[in-house]
Amino acid sequence: MKIKVIGAGLAGCEAAYFLASRGVEVELYDIKPKSFTPAHSDKNFCELVCSNSLKGKDPYSNACGLLKEEMRILGSVTMEAAEKTAVPAGGALAVEREQFAKYVTDKITDNKRIKIICQEVEKLPDSWSIIATGPLTSDKLSASISGICGGQLHFYDASAPIVSRESIDFGSAFFGDRYGKGGDDYVNCPLNKEQYERFVFELLSAERAVLHDFEKREIFEGCMPIEVMASRGVDSLRFANFKPVGLKDKDGNSFYAVLQLRKENAEGTAYNLVGCQTNLKWGEQKRVFSLIPALKNAEFLRYGVMHRNTFLNSPDCLNVDFSLKSNPTVFFAGQITGVEGYVESAASGILAACHLYEKLSGNQPVIPDKTTVIGALSAHISGANENFQPMNANFGILKPLDKIIRDKKQRYAALAERALQNVRKYKGELSWS
């Protein structure tokens, strides 16, 4: 039996290499090198946008660094390639991009069990396969996927920043919904006139990320960035997502402007800045949103992003093993599932292939738990979420520790130690280990 893997980015190459290394015949489909998406130009697979796209290295202080270590334990070809092509970059894992892409491509092309087919796939397969076509899935395949998933397909990623609950200054915030409705689902962050006007000024003067030409029309028509809304007048936000009407604290005080935060997960460890989808650069987001008194010490678990990103409403469509609910022999991996980032995409490719292999072998997939980054990302893409948006690796999505550790450095180290221990345990439970 041959398994189809559609897409030769990081997720697809991880999946193909994992399966082929365990004796499975794989057909790997990609349009390269005959043609390219608007964001790609290298003939090799696994093209990165910049040398430091793989982010931080330290597993004890950086969640993406922890995810990398989890991937190494599971035998990641992405991590192998990164180590072979790394360049000095302080605490970041930076690579020489062309050498990195060539290394992975050579590992794929040299594997006798992987047949590379340069062809655009226009229809979703109906049997054993992994779809890893990324944020620029072709129109025809997108239409096919959308038809199978009941239209549950998004064509851009416009998401707001997320902060950790414990970093919110509750001395400058209060719980409650408008007009006294609701309980603690929302945290309200008030601003006086001076604070609000300074926030708007800095928001408008902040540096923005550069979009591709092919992204601009679609994204800005689909969801307006907060900085664009603010440019329509200094009070425009006060009539939108900073509207103070109906919001009073326990003493009955009203405010000039109020930003609401909404729970991002059931545990309430992470909060989303409601209506603050933005195209500001990440450093600028931290600087500007930290001007809000309740967020002055905010720990940003995820920054807002706006770019072309085809992704499923995965909680409705996918099982926790990345397979389709309507057809458990078809798996998805990469950014199309709602994981955000190169490393996260590669990790999902390993997991999708691992789960497929277990099913192919007649076993039930073993799911890593939420004490690990890979398990927490799996839970994010499959857990109930009415406001589903892509998620990157961050400590806020992990299951909280059994004891409270106030010191962030010590807390992160404890979370990492537990995660690595449990990933090794997880690997030992798999049939191929």
C-alpha positions in Angstrom: 0.0 0.0 0.0 1.3 3.5 -0.9 0.4 6.5 1.3 -0.1 9.8 -0.4 1.4 12.9 1.2 0.3 16.1 -0.5 2.7 19.0 0.0 6.4 19.0 0.5 6.8 21.7 3.0 8.1 21.0 6.5 5.0 19.1 7.6 4.8 17.0 4.4 8.5 16.2 4.4 8.4 15.2 8.1 5.4 13.0 7.4 6.9 11.4 4.3 10.3 10.8 5.9 8.8 9.3 9.1 6.7 6.8 7.2 9.3 5.8 4.7 11.9 5.3 7.5 9.5 2.7 8.9 9.1 0.8 5.7 6.0 2.5 4.3 5.9 3.3 0.6 5.1 7.0 0.1 4.0 9.1 -2.9 4.9 12.7 -2.1 3.1 15.3 -4.3 4.2 18.9 -4.8 4.2 21.5 -7.6 7.9 22.1 -7.3 10.1 22.5 -9.2 7.8 23.0 -12.2 5.9 25.9 -10.6 5.8 27.9 -7.4 3.3 29.5 -5.1 3.4 33.4 -4.8 5.5 33.1 -1.7 8.2 30.6 -2.9 11.1 30.7 -5.3 13.5 27.9 -4.3 13.4 24.7 -6.3 14.0 22.7 -3.1 11.4 21.6 -0.6 11.0 23.2 2.9 11.8 26.8 1.9 12.1 29.1 4.9 11.2 32.8 4.7 14.3 33.9 6.8 17.3 32.4 8.5 15.9 32.6 12.0 12.4 31.2 11.2 12.9 28.4 13.6 13.0 30.7 16.7 14.5 30.1 20.1 16.7 27.1 21.1 16.5 26.9 24.9 13.8 24.3 25.9 13.7 25.6 29.5 12.9 29.2 28.7 11.2 29.1 25.3 8.2 27.0 24.4 9.3 26.7 20.7 12.7 25.5 22.0 10.9 22.9 24.1 8.9 21.8 21.1 12.2 21.4 19.1 13.5 19.1 21.9 10.3 17.1 21.8 10.7 16.7 18.0 14.3 15.5 18.4 13.2 12.8 20.8 10.7 11.7 18.1 13.3 11.7 15.3 12.6 14.9 13.4 14.3 15.4 10.0 13.7 19.2 10.4 15.8 19.3 13.6 18.5 17.1 12.0 18.7 19.5 9.0 18.7 22.5 11.3 21.7 21.2 13.3 23.6 20.4 10.1 23.0 23.9 8.6 22.9 26.1 11.7 24.6 29.5 11.8 25.5 31.6 14.9 22.5 33.5 16.2 22.7 33.8 20.0 19.7 32.1 21.6 17.9 31.5 18.3 18.2 28.4 16.1 19.1 30.1 12.8 20.0 28.2 9.6 21.5 28.9 6.2 18.2 28.7 4.4 19.3 27.3 1.0 21.5 24.7 2.7 18.7 23.7 5.0 16.2 23.3 2.2 18.7 21.3 0.2 19.5 19.0 3.1 15.9 18.1 3.7 15.3 17.7 -0.1 18.3 15.4 -0.4 17.0 13.3 2.5 13.7 12.9 0.8 15.0 12.3 -2.8 17.6 9.8 -1.5 15.0 7.6 0.2 14.0 4.7 -2.0 10.6 4.4 -0.4 9.6 8.0 -1.4 8.3 8.6 -4.9 8.2 12.3 -5.7 5.4 13.3 -8.1 5.5 16.9 -9.4 1.8 17.5 -9.9 -0.9 19.7 -8.5 -3.5 17.7 -6.6 -6.9 19.1 -7.3 -9.1 16.7 -5.3 -8.9 15.5 -1.7 -7.9 11.8 -1.6 -10.5 9.4 -0.1 -8.1 6.9 1.5 -4.8 6.8 3.4 -3.2 10.2 2.9 -1.8 13.2 4.7 -2.7 16.7 3.4 0.0 19.2 4.2 -0.5 21.9 1.6 0.1 24.8 4.0 -1.3 28.4 3.9 -1.3 28.7 0.1 -3.3 25.6 -0.8 -4.4 25.8 -4.4 -7.9 27.0 -5.2 -9.1 23.7 -6.6 -7.9 21.6 -3.7 -9.2 24.2 -1.3 -12.6 23.9 -2.9 -12.5 20.1 -2.6 -11.5 20.3 1.0 -14.2 22.8 1.7 -16.8 20.6 0.1 -15.8 17.6 2.3 -15.6 19.8 5.5 -18.9 21.5 4.9 -17.4 24.9 4.0 -15.2 24.9 7.2 -12.2 26.5 5.6 -10.7 29.9 6.3 -8.7 31.8 3.7 -6.8 34.3 5.9 -5.4 34.5 9.4 -6.3 37.6 11.2 -5.8 37.0 14.9 -5.3 39.1 18.0 -2.6 38.8 20.6 -3.0 36.4 23.5 -1.6 37.1 27.0 -1.2 34.9 30.1 -3.8 35.4 32.8 -1.2 35.5 35.6 0.6 38.5 33.9 -2.6 40.7 33.8 -2.6 43.4 36.5 -6.0 42.8 38.1 -5.4 45.9 40.2 -6.1 47.8 37.0 -8.8 45.4 35.6 -12.1 43.9 36.5 -14.3 40.9 35.5 -17.7 41.2 33.9 -19.7 41.6 30.7 -21.7 44.6 29.6 -24.7 45.7 31.6 -23.8 43.4 34.4 -24.3 40.2 32.4 -22.1 37.2 32.5 -19.5 36.1 35.0 -15.7 36.0 34.7 -15.5 35.2 30.9 -14.3 38.7 30.2 -11.5 40.8 31.8 -12.0 44.5 31.3 -9.0 46.8 31.0 -10.0 50.4 31.4 -8.2 53.5 30.2 -8.7 57.2 31.1 -8.6 59.9 28.3 -4.9 60.5 28.5 -4.0 56.8 28.5 -6.3 56.1 25.6 -5.1 59.0 23.4 -1.5 58.0 24.0 -2.3 54.4 23.1 -3.9 55.5 19.8 -1.0 57.8 19.0 1.6 55.0 19.5 -0.6 52.5 17.7 -0.7 54.7 14.6 3.0 55.4 14.7 4.1 51.8 15.2 6.0 49.9 12.6 3.9 47.4 10.6 4.8 44.0 9.1 5.1 43.9 5.3 2.4 41.9 3.5 2.8 40.2 0.1 0.9 41.9 -2.7 -1.3 38.8 -3.1 -2.4 39.0 0.6 -3.4 42.6 0.9 -6.8 42.7 -0.7 -8.0 39.5 0.7 -6.9 40.2 4.3 -7.9 43.8 4.6 -11.3 43.1 3.1 -11.8 40.2 5.4 -10.8 41.7 8.8 -9.7 45.2 9.6 -6.5 45.6 11.6 -7.0 47.7 14.8 -4.4 50.2 13.5 -6.4 50.8 10.3 -9.6 51.3 12.3 -7.8 53.8 14.6 -6.6 55.8 11.6 -10.3 56.8 10.9 -10.3 59.1 13.9 -9.0 59.3 17.4 -12.4 58.1 18.9 -13.0 55.3 16.4 -11.9 52.6 18.7 -14.1 53.9 21.5 -17.1 53.2 19.2 -15.7 49.7 18.4 -13.7 47.2 20.5 -12.7 49.8 23.1 -16.3 50.8 23.7 -16.9 51.6 27.4 -20.7 51.6 27.2 -22.3 49.2 29.8 -19.0 48.4 31.5 -18.7 49.4 35.2 -16.4 48.0 37.9 -17.7 46.7 41.3 -17.9 50.2 42.6 -20.0 51.4 39.8 -17.3 53.5 38.1 -17.5 54.1 34.3 -14.5 54.7 32.1 -13.3 56.6 29.0 -12.4 53.5 27.1 -12.2 49.8 27.9 -10.4 46.9 26.2 -12.0 43.5 26.9 -10.0 40.3 27.2 -11.7 36.9 26.5 -10.7 33.5 27.7 -8.8 31.7 25.0 -9.0 28.3 26.6 -11.3 26.4 29.0 -8.7 26.5 31.8 -8.6 30.3 31.7 -4.8 30.5 31.6 -4.8 32.6 28.4 -6.8 35.6 27.3 -7.3 37.1 23.9 -7.3 40.8 23.3 -10.8 41.1 21.7 -10.9 42.8 18.3 -7.2 43.6 18.3 -6.2 41.7 15.1 -3.1 43.6 14.0 -0.4 43.8 11.4 2.1 45.5 13.7 5.5 43.9 14.1 5.8 41.7 17.1 8.1 43.9 19.1 5.8 46.9 18.4 2.8 44.9 19.6 4.4 44.3 23.0 5.4 47.9 23.3 2.0 49.4 22.3 -0.4 47.0 24.0 1.7 47.2 27.2 0.7 50.9 27.4 -2.7 49.7 28.6 -2.5 49.8 32.4 -3.8 46.2 33.0 -1.3 44.9 30.5 1.8 46.8 31.6 3.6 43.5 32.6 1.8 41.3 30.1 3.4 38.1 29.0 2.4 37.6 25.3 1.8 34.0 24.6 1.0 34.7 20.9 1.3 37.9 18.9 -1.4 39.0 16.5 -0.8 38.0 12.8 -2.4 38.9 9.5 -1.4 36.9 6.5 -2.7 34.6 3.8 -3.3 31.3 5.6 -5.8 28.7 4.5 -6.8 26.7 7.6 -9.6 24.4 8.7 -12.0 25.1 11.5 -10.2 22.1 12.9 -12.3 21.5 16.1 -15.3 20.8 13.8 -13.4 18.8 11.2 -10.5 17.0 12.8 -10.0 14.4 15.5 -7.2 14.8 18.0 -5.0 12.5 15.9 -5.3 15.0 12.9 -7.6 12.7 10.9 -10.8 13.8 9.3 -13.9 13.1 11.4 -15.7 12.2 8.2 -12.9 9.9 7.0 -10.4 8.8 9.6 -8.0 7.5 6.9 -7.4 11.1 5.7 -5.0 13.1 7.9 -4.0 16.8 7.8 -0.8 18.4 9.0 0.9 21.7 9.0 -0.6 25.2 9.1 -3.8 24.1 7.4 -4.7 22.4 10.7 -4.4 25.6 12.7 -0.8 25.3 14.1 1.1 28.6 13.6 4.8 28.5 12.6 7.4 26.4 10.9 8.4 24.4 13.9 4.8 23.8 14.9 3.9 22.7 11.3 6.8 20.3 11.2 5.8 18.8 14.6 2.2 18.2 13.4 3.7 16.4 10.4 5.5 14.0 12.7 2.3 13.4 14.7 0.0 12.9 11.8 2.4 10.3 10.3 2.8 8.7 13.7 -1.0 8.3 14.1 -1.5 7.1 10.5 1.3 4.5 11.0 -0.4 3.2 14.2 -3.8 2.9 12.4 -2.1 1.2 9.4 -0.5 -1.3 11.8 -3.9 -2.1 13.4 -3.3 -0.1 16.5 -5.1 2.8 18.1 -3.2 6.1 17.9 -1.6 7.1 21.2 -2.2 10.8 21.9 0.4 12.8 23.8 -1.1 14.7 26.7 -1.3 18.4 27.4 1.8 18.4 29.6 3.8 18.4 26.3 3.8 21.1 23.6 2.9 18.6 20.9 0.0 17.3 23.0 -1.2 20.8 23.8 -1.2 21.8 20.1 -3.1 18.6 19.3 -5.7 19.5 21.9 -5.9 23.0 20.5 -6.8 21.9 17.0 -9.4 19.4 18.2 -10.9 21.0 21.3 -14.2 22.8 21.4 -13.5 26.5 20.4 -16.1 28.9 19.0 -13.5 31.4 18.1 -10.9 29.0 16.7 -7.7 30.7 15.4 -4.2 29.3 14.6 -1.9 28.8 17.6 1.9 28.7 18.1 3.9 27.0 20.7 3.7 28.8 24.1 3.8 27.8 27.7 0.3 29.1 28.2 -1.3 26.2 26.3 0.3 23.5 28.5 -1.5 21.9 31.4 -0.7 23.9 34.5 1.6 22.5 37.1 0.2 20.9 40.2 1.9 23.6 42.3 2.0 27.3 41.9 5.5 28.7 41.0 5.5 32.5 40.9 9.0 32.9 39.4 8.5 32.7 35.6 12.0 31.2 34.9 11.5 28.5 37.5 8.0 27.8 36.3 9.0 27.4 32.6 11.9 25.1 33.6 9.5 22.9 35.6 7.0 22.8 32.7 9.9 21.9 30.3 11.3 19.1 32.6 7.8 17.6 32.9 7.2 17.8 29.1 10.4 16.1 28.2 9.9 13.4 30.7 6.4 12.8 29.3 7.5 12.9 25.6 10.0 10.1 26.3 7.2 8.2 28.1 4.9 8.8 25.1 7.5 7.5 22.6 7.9 4.4 24.7 4.2 3.6 24.3 4.3 3.6 20.5 4.6 0.5 18.4 7.6 1.8 16.3 9.8 3.0 19.2 
